[in-house]
């Protein structure tokens, strides 16, 4: 099975071959590195930008105003914060022009903890991103969705933010990407030989892309990854995998947990979330961004506004600690973002609670 970095690479290859993507750029995005996580290896439209996040976002906006479709990467989301005013401009453009000014641009950036990146490489961007009206925002939890959601971004005339959970970029999927050369260990090895750049001299290497298809995952469509009827867990990114593990473990203890992968932060699939909460009567929103002014707080507010009389327990938010950064040691990082044990405890507590 492809991992998420390979899936992203294949989606970009399809984009430059079939969807009119003319530029893919950012710090170390071009040869020889092909991105700090290797997600842009072997592509033909890549080039290395200066170490200047404002310049990268500004160039993407300028290209979009000219009708040129591009993908710009901010190497880590920790360094995107000095571009907020430019992102606001990009988000406004379609709206202020009543749709006359298209913005066919995708900003791609790795987010979150999980790789022991310490204070400068572990931030989340979820809540800040959702404070940028005009953008469509996605965050995949598996390679197949990483592929399909990126294809959706590449075909949208609105500005899109593609948030890559860095802890998942080397995680293989459970569902194949169309075109993968088989699901056996031999197929995995073949895919690596086809699209992963070799070590050493890469000057003459070219990838042999599989026969890829336009397998889009629609923006705004969530997914139920575990069915249940006692509590709903709504999450995205790497906490989808954690929530699925929790649901499997608690099922054996007689607790039925439904897990929703939002996939899209905006516009999000409220119909799916609402239907699940109406069924289970309990909900926990989980993510690793800091808990104060968290995106999950918005979802709780909407839950209370619209579903108050359906609830059998107060909604919960399980989020990152409100600290300026995440420490390097295992203990500090684990204490800063929700862990599996935290979610198990929260699920047991909310199921035991009665309104």
Residue pairs with C-beta under 8 A, 6 or more apart in sequence:
1 143
1 172
1 173
1 174
1 175
1 176
1 180
1 183
1 188
2 10
2 143
2 147
2 172
2 173
2 176
2 177
2 180
2 191
3 143
3 169
3 170
3 171
3 172
3 173
4 140
4 142
4 143
4 146
4 164
4 165
4 168
4 169
4 170
4 171
4 173
5 35
5 37
5 38
5 39
5 169
5 170
6 143
6 191
6 195
6 196
7 143
7 144
7 146
7 147
7 150
7 173
7 177
8 39
8 108
8 146
8 147
8 150
8 164
8 169
9 38
9 39
9 40
9 41
9 42
9 43
9 195
10 147
10 177
10 179
10 195
10 209
10 210
10 212
11 146
11 147
11 148
11 150
11 151
11 154
11 212
12 21
12 24
12 39
12 40
12 43
12 71
12 150
12 154
13 42
13 43
13 207
13 209
13 212
14 151
14 212
14 213
14 214
15 21
15 71
15 150
15 151
15 154
16 22
16 24
16 43
16 44
16 45
17 209
17 212
18 214
19 69
19 151
19 154
19 155
20 69
21 45
21 69
21 70
21 71
21 154
22 45
22 63
22 68
22 69
22 70
23 45
23 47
23 63
23 68
23 70
23 71
23 72
24 40
24 43
24 45
24 46
24 47
24 70
24 71
24 72
24 73
25 46
25 47
25 48
25 49
25 56
25 59
25 70
25 71
25 72
25 73
26 35
26 48
26 49
26 56
26 72
26 73
26 74
26 75
26 108
27 36
27 48
27 49
27 50
27 51
27 56
27 73
27 75
28 35
28 36
28 48
28 75
29 35
29 40
29 46
29 47
29 48
29 49
29 73
30 40
30 46
30 47
30 48
31 46
31 202
32 197
32 202
32 203
34 40
34 41
34 42
34 43
34 46
34 197
35 41
35 73
36 75
36 76
36 110
37 110
37 164
37 166
37 169
38 196
38 197
39 164
39 169
40 46
40 73
41 195
41 196
41 197
41 207
42 195
42 197
42 205
42 206
42 207
42 209
49 55
49 56
49 59
49 72
53 74
53 79
53 80
53 82
53 83
54 82
54 83
54 86
56 72
56 73
56 74
56 83
57 72
57 74
57 80
57 83
57 86
57 87
57 90
57 107
58 86
59 70
59 72
60 70
60 72
60 90
60 105
60 107
61 86
61 89
61 90
61 93
61 103
61 105
63 69
63 70
63 105
64 70
64 90
64 93
64 102
64 103
64 104
64 105
64 159
65 93
65 101
65 103
67 102
67 104
68 104
69 104
69 105
69 154
70 104
70 105
70 106
71 105
71 106
71 108
71 154
71 162
72 105
72 106
72 107
72 108
73 107
73 108
73 109
74 80
74 83
74 107
74 108
74 109
75 109
75 110
76 109
76 110
76 117
76 120
76 121
76 123
76 166
77 109
77 110
77 111
77 123
77 124
77 125
77 163
78 120
78 121
78 122
78 123
80 87
80 107
80 109
80 125
81 128
84 128
84 132
87 107
87 132
87 135
87 159
88 132
90 103
90 105
90 134
90 135
90 159
91 132
91 133
91 134
91 135
91 159
92 133
92 134
93 101
93 103
93 134
93 159
94 101
94 102
94 103
94 134
94 157
94 158
94 159
95 133
95 134
102 157
102 158
103 134
103 157
103 158
103 159
104 156
104 157
105 159
105 160
106 150
106 153
106 154
106 159
106 160
106 161
106 162
107 159
107 160
107 161
107 162
108 150
108 162
108 164
109 125
109 161
109 162
109 163
109 164
110 163
110 164
110 165
110 166
110 169
111 123
111 124
111 125
111 126
111 139
111 163
111 164
111 165
111 166
111 237
112 122
112 123
112 124
112 165
112 166
112 167
112 237
112 238
112 288
112 337
113 122
113 124
113 167
113 288
113 320
113 326
113 333
113 336
113 337
114 122
114 165
114 166
114 167
114 168
114 238
114 333
114 337
115 121
115 122
115 166
115 167
116 328
116 330
116 333
117 166
117 326
118 325
118 326
118 327
118 328
119 324
119 325
119 326
119 327
119 328
120 325
121 166
122 325
122 326
122 333
123 325
123 326
124 287
124 288
124 289
124 290
124 320
125 161
125 163
125 289
126 139
126 163
126 236
126 265
126 287
126 289
126 294
126 295
127 289
127 290
127 293
127 294
127 295
129 135
129 137
129 161
129 163
129 265
129 266
130 137
130 265
130 266
130 295
130 298
132 161
134 158
134 159
135 158
135 159
135 160
135 161
135 266
136 153
136 156
136 158
136 159
136 160
136 161
136 219
136 220
136 264
136 266
136 267
137 160
137 161
137 163
137 264
137 265
137 266
138 149
138 150
138 152
138 153
138 160
138 161
138 162
138 163
138 219
138 263
138 264
138 265
139 163
139 164
139 165
139 236
139 237
139 262
139 263
139 264
139 265
140 146
140 149
140 150
140 164
140 165
140 168
140 237
140 263
141 165
141 168
141 236
141 237
141 238
141 240
141 241
141 261
141 263
142 168
142 171
142 173
142 174
142 175
142 240
143 171
143 172
143 173
143 177
144 173
144 175
144 176
144 177
144 215
144 217
145 217
145 223
145 261
145 263
146 164
147 177
147 215
147 217
148 215
148 216
148 217
149 162
149 217
149 219
149 263
149 264
150 162
151 214
151 215
151 216
151 217
152 216
152 217
152 218
152 219
153 160
153 162
153 219
155 216
156 219
160 219
163 237
163 265
165 237
165 238
167 238
168 237
168 238
168 241
171 241
172 188
176 183
177 212
177 215
178 212
178 213
178 215
179 210
179 211
179 212
179 213
180 187
180 191
180 210
181 187
181 190
181 191
181 194
181 210
182 190
191 210
194 207
194 208
194 209
194 210
195 207
195 208
195 209
195 210
197 205
197 207
198 205
217 263
219 264
219 267
220 264
220 267
220 268
220 269
221 263
221 264
221 269
222 260
222 261
222 262
222 263
222 264
222 268
222 269
222 272
222 273
223 260
223 261
223 263
224 258
224 259
224 260
224 261
224 272
224 276
225 240
225 243
225 244
225 259
225 260
225 261
226 243
226 244
226 247
226 248
226 257
226 258
226 259
227 258
228 247
228 251
228 256
228 257
228 258
228 259
228 280
229 256
229 258
229 279
229 280
230 255
230 256
230 257
230 280
230 282
230 351
231 255
231 256
231 257
231 258
231 280
231 282
231 283
231 284
231 347
231 350
231 351
232 257
232 258
232 259
232 260
232 273
232 276
232 277
232 279
232 280
232 282
232 283
232 284
233 243
233 246
233 247
233 257
233 258
233 259
233 260
233 283
233 284
233 286
233 343
233 347
234 260
234 262
234 273
234 276
234 283
234 284
234 285
234 286
234 296
234 299
235 242
235 243
235 259
235 260
235 261
235 262
235 285
235 286
235 287
236 261
236 262
236 263
236 265
236 287
237 287
237 288
238 288
239 286
239 287
239 288
239 338
239 343
240 259
240 261
242 286
242 338
242 339
242 340
242 343
243 257
243 259
243 286
243 343
244 259
245 340
246 257
246 340
246 343
246 344
246 347
247 257
247 258
247 259
249 344
250 256
250 257
250 344
250 347
250 348
251 257
255 347
255 348
255 351
257 347
258 276
258 279
258 280
260 269
260 272
260 273
260 276
262 268
262 269
262 273
263 269
265 295
270 302
273 283
273 299
274 306
274 307
276 283
277 283
277 303
277 307
277 310
277 311
278 307
278 310
281 310
281 311
281 312
281 313
282 311
282 312
282 313
282 315
282 350
282 351
282 353
283 303
283 311
283 315
283 316
284 315
284 316
284 317
284 318
284 343
284 346
284 347
284 350
285 296
285 299
285 300
285 315
285 316
285 317
285 318
285 319
286 296
286 317
286 318
286 319
286 338
286 343
287 294
287 295
287 296
287 319
287 320
287 338
288 319
288 320
288 337
288 338
289 295
289 319
289 320
290 319
290 320
290 321
290 322
290 323
291 317
291 319
291 320
291 321
291 322
292 322
294 317
294 319
296 317
296 318
296 319
297 317
300 315
300 317
303 311
303 315
304 311
304 315
311 355
312 353
312 354
312 355
313 350
313 351
313 353
313 354
313 355
314 353
314 355
316 346
316 349
316 350
318 338
318 342
318 343
318 346
319 338
320 336
320 337
320 338
321 335
321 336
321 337
323 336
326 332
326 333
326 336
326 337
327 333
327 336
